[in-house]
């Protein structure tokens, strides 16, 4: 069971590449116990790394949603102010009877 190909699995990045995961799955039936233990540790490290990335992205998205809501509220306020200014009569002028709702 001490096959050189089985024991040559290299783990160099915090996340497993798809090729490495496929290789583990393919070589699983031939792997010896120390290789299996190493792979389990690497898979657990991979899971932790992916969980950390997902948590960071979730925080960034929550912050983005908060900032987008603030921007939408600000723009809504600007549009409301512009609408009120357009609907108000000019100084010294009477509003048009159609605008006031009279016939």
C-alpha positions as CSV (number, residue, x, y, z in Angstrom):
1,X,0.0,0.0,0.0
2,X,3.0,2.3,0.1
3,X,2.5,3.3,-3.5
4,X,4.6,6.3,-4.4
5,X,1.8,7.8,-6.5
6,X,-0.6,7.6,-3.6
7,X,1.8,9.3,-1.2
8,X,2.8,12.1,-3.6
9,X,-0.3,14.2,-3.1
10,X,0.9,17.8,-2.7
11,X,-1.1,20.3,-0.7
12,X,0.2,23.8,-1.3
13,X,-2.8,26.2,-1.1
14,X,-5.4,26.9,1.5
15,X,-8.1,25.5,-0.7
16,X,-8.0,22.2,-2.6
17,X,-8.0,22.4,-6.3
18,X,-10.7,20.4,-8.1
19,X,-8.0,18.2,-9.6
20,X,-6.6,17.4,-6.1
21,X,-10.0,16.5,-4.8
22,X,-10.7,14.3,-7.8
23,X,-7.3,12.6,-7.3
24,X,-8.1,11.9,-3.7
25,X,-11.4,10.4,-4.6
26,X,-9.8,8.2,-7.4
27,X,-6.9,7.0,-5.2
28,X,-9.0,6.5,-2.0
29,X,-9.4,2.7,-2.4
30,X,-5.6,2.2,-2.7
31,X,-4.4,4.7,0.0
32,X,-2.7,3.6,3.2
33,X,-3.7,4.8,6.6
34,X,-1.1,7.7,6.9
35,X,-2.1,9.0,3.5
36,X,-5.8,8.8,4.5
37,X,-5.1,10.7,7.7
38,X,-3.2,13.4,5.8
39,X,-6.0,13.7,3.3
40,X,-8.6,14.0,6.0
41,X,-6.6,16.8,7.6
42,X,-6.2,18.6,4.3
43,X,-9.9,18.2,3.5
44,X,-10.7,19.7,6.9
45,X,-8.3,22.6,6.3
46,X,-9.9,23.1,3.0
47,X,-13.4,23.2,4.6
48,X,-12.2,25.8,7.2
49,X,-10.6,28.0,4.4
50,X,-13.8,27.9,2.3
51,X,-16.0,28.6,5.4
52,X,-13.8,31.7,6.1
53,X,-14.2,32.9,2.6
54,X,-17.9,32.5,2.7
55,X,-18.2,34.3,6.0
56,X,-16.1,37.2,4.7
57,X,-18.3,37.5,1.6
58,X,-21.4,37.4,3.7
59,X,-20.1,40.4,5.8
60,X,-19.2,42.3,2.6
61,X,-22.6,41.7,1.1
62,X,-24.3,42.8,4.3
63,X,-22.2,46.0,4.3
64,X,-23.0,46.6,0.6
65,X,-26.8,46.2,1.3
66,X,-26.6,48.7,4.1
67,X,-24.7,51.2,1.9
68,X,-27.2,50.7,-1.0
69,X,-30.1,51.4,1.3
70,X,-28.4,54.6,2.5
71,X,-27.8,55.6,-1.1
72,X,-31.4,54.8,-2.1
73,X,-32.8,56.8,0.9
74,X,-30.6,59.8,0.0
75,X,-31.6,59.7,-3.7
76,X,-35.3,59.4,-2.7
77,X,-34.9,62.5,-0.5
78,X,-33.4,64.4,-3.4
79,X,-36.2,63.3,-5.8
80,X,-38.9,64.3,-3.2
81,X,-37.3,67.7,-2.7
82,X,-37.2,68.3,-6.5
83,X,-40.8,67.2,-6.8
84,X,-41.9,69.6,-4.1
85,X,-39.9,72.5,-5.7
86,X,-41.5,71.8,-9.1
87,X,-45.0,71.6,-7.7
88,X,-44.6,74.9,-5.7
89,X,-45.8,78.1,-7.4
90,X,-43.2,80.7,-8.4
91,X,-42.8,83.6,-6.1
92,X,-45.3,86.3,-6.8
93,X,-47.3,84.2,-9.2
94,X,-50.5,82.4,-8.7
95,X,-50.5,78.7,-9.5
96,X,-52.3,77.6,-12.6
97,X,-55.9,76.5,-11.9
98,X,-55.2,73.2,-13.5
99,X,-52.3,72.5,-11.3
100,X,-54.3,73.4,-8.2
101,X,-57.0,71.0,-9.3
102,X,-59.6,73.7,-10.2
103,X,-61.6,73.9,-13.4
